[in-house]
Amino acid sequence: MQFIVIEDFTGCDRKEIYRRFRDRGRLKPDELVVHHSWIAADMSRCFLLVEADDVTLLQRWVIEWADLVEFEIVPVATNKDMTEALSGHL
């Protein structure tokens, strides 16, 4: 499955977030694939497109950052996949 992950840095110590990222990396399980990431212009949020076969991989990742970052995780599908899945119902 693919997910949009929104890391919200509002009210967080951004220097500490970037320090940890610099020193320890993403701290994600190897099986969790990050396809793309974008940072908001004001550096208040990061948006990531990730893929995982097991949702517990996301939970393991969130635990590594929960002291510094607020997360929103949204399961997503491509327009093409959704159109094909709904084709018999439209």
The first five atom37 places (N, CA, C, CB, O) and aatype in JSON, in Angstrom:
{
  "aatype": [12, 5, 13, 9, 19, 9, 6, 3, 13, 16, 7, 4, 3, 1, 11, 6, 9, 18, 1, 1, 13, 1, 3, 1, 7, 1, 10, 11, 14, 3, 6, 10, 19, 19, 8, 8, 15, 17, 9, 0, 0, 3, 12, 15, 1, 4, 13, 10, 10, 19, 6, 0, 3, 3, 19, 16, 10, 10, 5, 1, 17, 19, 9, 6, 17, 0, 3, 10, 19, 6, 13, 6, 9, 19, 14, 19, 0, 16, 2, 11, 3, 12, 16, 6, 0, 10, 15, 7, 8, 10],
  "atom_mask": [
    [1, 1, 1, 1, 1],
    [1, 1, 1, 1, 1],
    [1, 1, 1, 1, 1],
    [1, 1, 1, 1, 1],
    [1, 1, 1, 1, 1],
    [1, 1, 1, 1, 1],
    [1, 1, 1, 1, 1],
    [1, 1, 1, 1, 1],
    [1, 1, 1, 1, 1],
    [1, 1, 1, 1, 1],
    [1, 1, 1, 0, 1],
    [1, 1, 1, 1, 1],
    [1, 1, 1, 1, 1],
    [1, 1, 1, 1, 1],
    [1, 1, 1, 1, 1],
    [1, 1, 1, 1, 1],
    [1, 1, 1, 1, 1],
    [1, 1, 1, 1, 1],
    [1, 1, 1, 1, 1],
    [1, 1, 1, 1, 1],
    [1, 1, 1, 1, 1],
    [1, 1, 1, 1, 1],
    [1, 1, 1, 1, 1],
    [1, 1, 1, 1, 1],
    [1, 1, 1, 0, 1],
    [1, 1, 1, 1, 1],
    [1, 1, 1, 1, 1],
    [1, 1, 1, 1, 1],
    [1, 1, 1, 1, 1],
    [1, 1, 1, 1, 1],
    [1, 1, 1, 1, 1],
    [1, 1, 1, 1, 1],
    [1, 1, 1, 1, 1],
    [1, 1, 1, 1, 1],
    [1, 1, 1, 1, 1],
    [1, 1, 1, 1, 1],
    [1, 1, 1, 1, 1],
    [1, 1, 1, 1, 1],
    [1, 1, 1, 1, 1],
    [1, 1, 1, 1, 1],
    [1, 1, 1, 1, 1],
    [1, 1, 1, 1, 1],
    [1, 1, 1, 1, 1],
    [1, 1, 1, 1, 1],
    [1, 1, 1, 1, 1],
    [1, 1, 1, 1, 1],
    [1, 1, 1, 1, 1],
    [1, 1, 1, 1, 1],
    [1, 1, 1, 1, 1],
    [1, 1, 1, 1, 1],
    [1, 1, 1, 1, 1],
    [1, 1, 1, 1, 1],
    [1, 1, 1, 1, 1],
    [1, 1, 1, 1, 1],
    [1, 1, 1, 1, 1],
    [1, 1, 1, 1, 1],
    [1, 1, 1, 1, 1],
    [1, 1, 1, 1, 1],
    [1, 1, 1, 1, 1],
    [1, 1, 1, 1, 1],
    [1, 1, 1, 1, 1],
    [1, 1, 1, 1, 1],
    [1, 1, 1, 1, 1],
    [1, 1, 1, 1, 1],
    [1, 1, 1, 1, 1],
    [1, 1, 1, 1, 1],
    [1, 1, 1, 1, 1],
    [1, 1, 1, 1, 1],
    [1, 1, 1, 1, 1],
    [1, 1, 1, 1, 1],
    [1, 1, 1, 1, 1],
    [1, 1, 1, 1, 1],
    [1, 1, 1, 1, 1],
    [1, 1, 1, 1, 1],
    [1, 1, 1, 1, 1],
    [1, 1, 1, 1, 1],
    [1, 1, 1, 1, 1],
    [1, 1, 1, 1, 1],
    [1, 1, 1, 1, 1],
    [1, 1, 1, 1, 1],
    [1, 1, 1, 1, 1],
    [1, 1, 1, 1, 1],
    [1, 1, 1, 1, 1],
    [1, 1, 1, 1, 1],
    [1, 1, 1, 1, 1],
    [1, 1, 1, 1, 1],
    [1, 1, 1, 1, 1],
    [1, 1, 1, 0, 1],
    [1, 1, 1, 1, 1],
    [1, 1, 1, 1, 1]
  ],
  "atom_positions": [
    [[0.83, -1.19, 0.0], [0.0, 0.0, 0.0], [0.87, 1.24, 0.0], [-0.94, 0.0, 1.21], [2.0, 1.24, 0.49]],
    [[0.3, 2.3, -0.57], [1.0, 3.59, -0.54], [0.3, 4.53, 0.44], [1.05, 4.22, -1.96], [-0.91, 4.45, 0.66]],
    [[1.1, 5.4, 1.02], [0.61, 6.34, 2.02], [1.23, 7.71, 1.77], [0.93, 5.85, 3.45], [2.38, 7.82, 1.37]],
    [[0.44, 8.74, 2.02], [1.0, 10.08, 2.16], [1.22, 10.27, 3.65], [0.05, 11.2, 1.54], [0.29, 10.14, 4.45]],
    [[2.44, 10.59, 4.01], [2.78, 10.85, 5.4], [3.08, 12.34, 5.52], [4.0, 9.98, 5.88], [3.9, 12.88, 4.78]],
    [[2.4, 12.98, 6.45], [2.63, 14.4, 6.71], [3.28, 14.5, 8.09], [1.29, 15.23, 6.65], [2.69, 14.15, 9.11]],
    [[4.5, 14.99, 8.08], [5.22, 15.24, 9.33], [5.02, 16.72, 9.64], [6.76, 14.86, 9.23], [5.43, 17.58, 8.87]],
    [[4.41, 17.01, 10.76], [4.12, 18.38, 11.15], [5.13, 18.82, 12.21], [2.66, 18.52, 11.68], [5.21, 18.23, 13.29]],
    [[5.89, 19.86, 11.88], [6.92, 20.36, 12.79], [6.47, 21.57, 13.6], [8.16, 20.71, 12.0], [7.25, 22.13, 14.36]],
    [[5.2, 21.98, 13.45], [4.68, 23.14, 14.16], [4.83, 22.93, 15.66], [3.2, 23.41, 13.78], [4.42, 21.89, 16.19]],
    [[5.4, 23.89, 16.33], [5.58, 23.79, 17.77], [6.68, 22.84, 18.19], [0.0, 0.0, 0.0], [6.84, 22.57, 19.38]],
    [[7.44, 22.34, 17.24], [8.52, 21.4, 17.54], [9.87, 22.1, 17.41], [8.46, 20.18, 16.58], [9.97, 23.18, 16.82]],
    [[10.89, 21.5, 17.97], [12.24, 22.01, 17.86], [12.83, 21.56, 16.52], [13.13, 21.53, 19.05], [13.38, 20.46, 16.42]],
    [[12.7, 22.4, 15.51], [13.13, 22.02, 14.16], [14.63, 21.75, 14.09], [12.77, 23.12, 13.17], [15.07, 20.87, 13.35]],
    [[15.41, 22.49, 14.85], [16.85, 22.23, 14.84], [17.15, 20.83, 15.35], [17.59, 23.27, 15.69], [18.02, 20.15, 14.82]],
    [[16.42, 20.4, 16.39], [16.64, 19.05, 16.92], [16.18, 17.99, 15.92], [15.89, 18.88, 18.25], [16.8, 16.94, 15.82]],
    [[15.1, 18.26, 15.18], [14.62, 17.33, 14.15], [15.71, 17.15, 13.09], [13.31, 17.85, 13.5], [16.06, 16.02, 12.75]],
    [[16.22, 18.25, 12.57], [17.23, 18.16, 11.51], [18.56, 17.62, 12.03], [17.44, 19.53, 10.86], [19.31, 16.99, 11.29]],
    [[18.85, 17.87, 13.29], [20.07, 17.32, 13.9], [19.97, 15.79, 13.94], [20.28, 17.9, 15.33], [20.91, 15.09, 13.57]],
    [[18.82, 15.28, 14.41], [18.62, 13.83, 14.47], [18.67, 13.22, 13.08], [17.29, 13.49, 15.16], [19.28, 12.17, 12.87]],
    [[18.01, 13.88, 12.12], [18.01, 13.38, 10.75], [19.44, 13.33, 10.21], [17.12, 14.26, 9.84], [19.84, 12.35, 9.58]],
    [[20.21, 14.39, 10.45], [21.6, 14.43, 9.98], [22.43, 13.32, 10.63], [22.23, 15.8, 10.28], [23.22, 12.66, 9.96]],
    [[22.26, 13.12, 11.93], [23.09, 12.18, 12.68], [22.66, 10.73, 12.54], [23.08, 12.56, 14.12], [23.49, 9.83, 12.57]],
    [[21.33, 10.49, 12.38], [20.84, 9.11, 12.42], [20.01, 8.69, 11.21], [20.03, 8.92, 13.66], [19.59, 7.54, 11.13]],
    [[19.78, 9.63, 10.27], [18.99, 9.29, 9.09], [17.5, 9.28, 9.38], [0.0, 0.0, 0.0], [17.05, 9.82, 10.39]],
    [[16.73, 8.65, 8.49], [15.26, 8.62, 8.63], [14.78, 7.73, 9.76], [14.64, 8.15, 7.34], [13.66, 7.9, 10.24]],
    [[15.6, 6.8, 10.21], [15.25, 5.86, 11.27], [14.04, 5.01, 10.92], [14.99, 6.61, 12.55], [13.25, 4.66, 11.8]],
    [[13.9, 4.69, 9.66], [12.76, 3.88, 9.21], [13.2, 2.44, 9.01], [12.16, 4.46, 7.9], [14.38, 2.18, 8.75]],
    [[12.27, 1.51, 9.13], [12.61, 0.12, 8.8], [13.0, 0.02, 7.32], [11.41, -0.83, 9.1], [12.46, 0.75, 6.49]],
    [[13.93, -0.85, 7.0], [14.41, -1.0, 5.62], [13.29, -1.34, 4.65], [15.48, -2.07, 5.56], [13.34, -0.94, 3.48]],
    [[12.28, -2.06, 5.11], [11.19, -2.49, 4.24], [10.22, -1.36, 3.88], [10.43, -3.61, 4.89], [9.42, -1.5, 2.96]],
    [[10.29, -0.26, 4.59], [9.45, 0.91, 4.3], [10.15, 1.73, 3.22], [9.2, 1.77, 5.6], [11.26, 2.22, 3.42]],
    [[9.49, 1.88, 2.08], [10.1, 2.55, 0.93], [9.59, 3.99, 0.86], [9.78, 1.79, -0.38], [8.38, 4.22, 0.82]],
    [[10.51, 4.94, 0.84], [10.16, 6.35, 0.64], [10.39, 6.67, -0.84], [11.02, 7.31, 1.58], [11.52, 6.63, -1.32]],
    [[9.31, 6.97, -1.55], [9.41, 7.25, -2.98], [9.8, 8.71, -3.24], [8.08, 6.94, -3.68], [10.66, 8.99, -4.08]],
    [[9.19, 9.62, -2.52], [9.47, 11.04, -2.69], [9.2, 11.76, -1.37], [8.61, 11.66, -3.85], [8.42, 11.29, -0.54]],
    [[9.85, 12.88, -1.19], [9.52, 13.74, -0.04], [9.67, 15.2, -0.46], [10.43, 13.42, 1.19], [10.5, 15.55, -1.29]],
    [[8.84, 16.03, 0.15], [8.84, 17.46, -0.13], [8.74, 18.19, 1.2], [7.67, 17.86, -1.08], [8.05, 17.75, 2.12]],
    [[9.43, 19.32, 1.29], [9.37, 20.17, 2.48], [8.6, 21.44, 2.13], [10.8, 20.52, 3.01], [8.84, 22.04, 1.08]],
    [[7.68, 21.84, 3.0], [6.95, 23.09, 2.79], [7.95, 24.25, 2.79], [5.87, 23.31, 3.9], [8.99, 24.18, 3.45]],
    [[7.64, 25.3, 2.05], [8.55, 26.44, 1.9], [8.93, 27.04, 3.25], [7.93, 27.5, 1.02], [10.05, 27.53, 3.42]],
    [[8.0, 27.01, 4.21], [8.31, 27.58, 5.53], [8.92, 26.55, 6.49], [7.05, 28.17, 6.15], [9.11, 26.84, 7.67]],
    [[9.21, 25.36, 5.97], [9.83, 24.26, 6.73], [8.97, 23.79, 7.91], [11.19, 24.7, 7.25], [9.5, 23.23, 8.88]],
    [[7.67, 24.01, 7.83], [6.78, 23.62, 8.92], [6.3, 22.17, 8.8], [5.6, 24.54, 8.98], [5.86, 21.57, 9.78]],
    [[6.38, 21.61, 7.58], [5.89, 20.26, 7.36], [6.73, 19.57, 6.28], [4.39, 20.27, 6.96], [7.35, 20.22, 5.43]],
    [[6.71, 18.26, 6.35], [7.32, 17.44, 5.3], [6.23, 16.49, 4.81], [8.59, 16.64, 5.84], [5.48, 15.92, 5.6]],
    [[6.16, 16.32, 3.49], [5.19, 15.44, 2.86], [5.96, 14.31, 2.18], [4.29, 16.21, 1.84], [6.88, 14.56, 1.41]],
    [[5.58, 13.08, 2.47], [6.29, 11.94, 1.91], [5.31, 10.97, 1.26], [7.11, 11.22, 3.0], [4.21, 10.76, 1.76]],
    [[5.73, 10.39, 0.16], [5.0, 9.28, -0.43], [5.78, 8.03, -0.08], [4.83, 9.45, -2.0], [6.92, 7.85, -0.51]],
    [[5.16, 7.15, 0.71], [5.85, 5.94, 1.17], [5.03, 4.71, 0.8], [6.09, 6.0, 2.7], [3.84, 4.8, 0.52]],
    [[5.7, 3.58, 0.81], [5.04, 2.32, 0.49], [5.45, 1.27, 1.51], [5.4, 1.86, -0.94], [6.61, 1.16, 1.89]],
    [[4.44, 0.5, 1.95], [4.69, -0.57, 2.91], [3.63, -1.64, 2.75], [4.7, -0.02, 4.37], [2.46, -1.34, 2.53]],
    [[4.05, -2.89, 2.85], [3.1, -4.0, 2.8], [2.47, -4.26, 4.16], [3.79, -5.26, 2.3], [1.45, -4.93, 4.26]],
    [[3.09, -3.72, 5.2], [2.65, -3.97, 6.57], [2.59, -2.62, 7.31], [3.62, -4.97, 7.31], [3.6, -1.93, 7.43]],
    [[1.41, -2.26, 7.78], [1.23, -0.97, 8.44], [2.07, -0.83, 9.71], [-0.23, -0.75, 8.77], [2.37, 0.28, 10.13]],
    [[2.46, -1.94, 10.32], [3.29, -1.84, 11.52], [4.66, -1.25, 11.22], [3.45, -3.22, 12.16], [5.34, -0.75, 12.12]],
    [[5.09, -1.31, 9.95], [6.35, -0.65, 9.58], [6.23, 0.85, 9.79], [6.71, -0.96, 8.1], [7.17, 1.49, 10.27]],
    [[5.08, 1.42, 9.44], [4.85, 2.85, 9.67], [4.83, 3.14, 11.17], [3.53, 3.3, 9.02], [5.39, 4.14, 11.61]],
    [[4.2, 2.29, 11.93], [4.13, 2.49, 13.38], [5.52, 2.44, 14.01], [3.23, 1.44, 14.02], [5.83, 3.24, 14.9]],
    [[6.36, 1.52, 13.55], [7.73, 1.44, 14.07], [8.51, 2.71, 13.75], [8.47, 0.21, 13.49], [9.3, 3.17, 14.56]],
    [[8.28, 3.27, 12.57], [8.96, 4.49, 12.15], [8.49, 5.68, 12.99], [8.71, 4.77, 10.66], [9.3, 6.47, 13.47]],
    [[7.18, 5.8, 13.17], [6.62, 6.92, 13.93], [7.16, 6.94, 15.36], [5.08, 6.83, 13.94], [7.43, 8.01, 15.9]],
    [[7.31, 5.78, 15.96], [7.81, 5.71, 17.33], [9.19, 6.36, 17.46], [7.88, 4.26, 17.79], [9.49, 6.96, 18.49]],
    [[10.01, 6.24, 16.42], [11.36, 6.82, 16.45], [11.35, 8.35, 16.49], [12.16, 6.35, 15.24], [12.33, 8.97, 16.9]],
    [[10.24, 8.96, 16.05], [10.16, 10.42, 15.92], [9.06, 11.05, 16.78], [9.94, 10.78, 14.48], [8.95, 12.28, 16.83]],
    [[8.27, 10.25, 17.45], [7.08, 10.76, 18.14], [7.39, 11.82, 19.2], [6.35, 9.6, 18.8], [6.52, 12.61, 19.55]],
    [[8.61, 11.84, 19.7], [8.96, 12.85, 20.7], [9.21, 14.22, 20.07], [10.2, 12.4, 21.46], [9.26, 15.22, 20.78]],
    [[9.37, 14.28, 18.74], [9.69, 15.54, 18.08], [8.69, 15.96, 17.01], [11.04, 15.43, 17.46], [8.58, 17.15, 16.71]],
    [[7.96, 15.02, 16.42], [7.16, 15.29, 15.23], [5.75, 14.74, 15.41], [7.82, 14.67, 13.99], [5.56, 13.67, 15.99]],
    [[4.76, 15.48, 14.89], [3.38, 14.99, 14.81], [3.19, 14.39, 13.42], [2.34, 16.14, 15.1], [3.63, 14.97, 12.43]],
    [[2.53, 13.23, 13.33], [2.34, 12.54, 12.07], [0.86, 12.46, 11.69], [2.93, 11.14, 12.15], [0.0, 12.29, 12.55]],
    [[0.6, 12.57, 10.41], [-0.68, 12.2, 9.82], [-0.36, 11.23, 8.69], [-1.5, 13.48, 9.31], [0.48, 11.52, 7.84]],
    [[-1.04, 10.1, 8.68], [-0.77, 9.06, 7.69], [-2.08, 8.76, 6.97], [-0.18, 7.76, 8.35], [-3.08, 8.4, 7.59]],
    [[-2.04, 8.91, 5.63], [-3.24, 8.76, 4.82], [-2.99, 7.68, 3.76], [-3.65, 10.11, 4.14], [-2.11, 7.85, 2.91]],
    [[-3.74, 6.56, 3.8], [-3.6, 5.57, 2.72], [-4.11, 6.18, 1.41], [-4.39, 4.27, 3.06], [-5.14, 6.85, 1.39]],
    [[-3.38, 5.94, 0.31], [-3.76, 6.53, -0.98], [-3.64, 5.48, -2.08], [-2.89, 7.76, -1.3], [-2.96, 4.47, -1.93]],
    [[-4.33, 5.77, -3.2], [-4.23, 4.96, -4.42], [-4.13, 5.93, -5.58], [-5.45, 3.99, -4.58], [-4.6, 7.06, -5.49]],
    [[-3.51, 5.49, -6.66], [-3.43, 6.34, -7.84], [-4.82, 6.47, -8.47], [-2.42, 5.76, -8.87], [-5.69, 5.63, -8.25]],
    [[-5.02, 7.53, -9.25], [-6.28, 7.69, -9.96], [-6.56, 6.5, -10.87], [-6.27, 8.99, -10.79], [-7.68, 6.01, -10.93]],
    [[-5.53, 6.04, -11.56], [-5.67, 4.9, -12.46], [-6.14, 3.66, -11.71], [-4.34, 4.62, -13.18], [-7.07, 2.98, -12.15]],
    [[-5.5, 3.35, -10.59], [-5.89, 2.17, -9.8], [-7.31, 2.29, -9.29], [-4.92, 1.98, -8.63], [-8.06, 1.31, -9.29]],
    [[-7.7, 3.48, -8.84], [-9.05, 3.68, -8.31], [-10.09, 3.56, -9.41], [-9.16, 5.05, -7.64], [-11.14, 2.96, -9.2]],
    [[-9.79, 4.12, -10.6], [-10.71, 4.02, -11.73], [-10.91, 2.56, -12.13], [-10.18, 4.83, -12.94], [-12.04, 2.13, -12.38]],
    [[-9.83, 1.8, -12.18], [-9.93, 0.38, -12.52], [-10.71, -0.38, -11.46], [-8.54, -0.22, -12.69], [-11.53, -1.25, -11.79]],
    [[-10.48, -0.09, -10.2], [-11.18, -0.79, -9.13], [-12.69, -0.5, -9.15], [-10.6, -0.4, -7.79], [-13.49, -1.36, -8.79]],
    [[-13.05, 0.7, -9.56], [-14.47, 1.1, -9.57], [-15.15, 0.9, -10.92], [-14.58, 2.54, -9.16], [-16.35, 1.16, -11.05]],
    [[-14.42, 0.44, -11.93], [-14.95, 0.39, -13.29], [-16.25, -0.41, -13.4], [-13.92, -0.21, -14.22], [-17.12, -0.04, -14.19]],
    [[-16.4, -1.47, -12.66], [-17.61, -2.27, -12.72], [-18.78, -1.68, -11.96], [0.0, 0.0, 0.0], [-19.9, -2.18, -12.05]],
    [[-18.53, -0.6, -11.21], [-19.55, 0.01, -10.37], [-20.0, 1.36, -10.87], [-19.06, 0.14, -8.97], [-20.87, 1.99, -10.27]],
    [[-19.43, 1.83, -11.98], [-19.76, 3.16, -12.48], [-20.72, 3.08, -13.64], [-18.5, 3.91, -12.89], [-21.11, 4.1, -14.2]]
  ]
}
